[in-house]
Amino acid sequence: MGYMMLSAQCYSCGAVFMSNPSRVPSLRLPDETQVVFCRSCVEVANPTRIANGLSPIPTAGAYEAEEVS
């Protein structure tokens, strides 16, 4: 048994952070590049999304290690 985490740079603020690669909020750009977002940026964006009638971006388990076998 072990744990898997992704070290990445937030596309929005540039901060380096650790996340679960299976659950971290991400977006695929038109050039097929996939970018990820840190917890702080998602927490800032969610109230605006809700105010605009969109569902919040889920973060459950997105920033914790994933157990793998």
FENPE-V326566 format. One line per field, one symbol per residue. psi: psi as a letter, one per 20 degrees, with the letter a starting at -180 (. if undefined). A space follows every 50 residues. Layout:
BEGIN
psi->???
END
This chain:
BEGIN
psi->qaqpqpprpphgiiqprqrohiipprpprhjjppqrprgghghhhghggg hjjqqqpqjojhkqqppq.
END
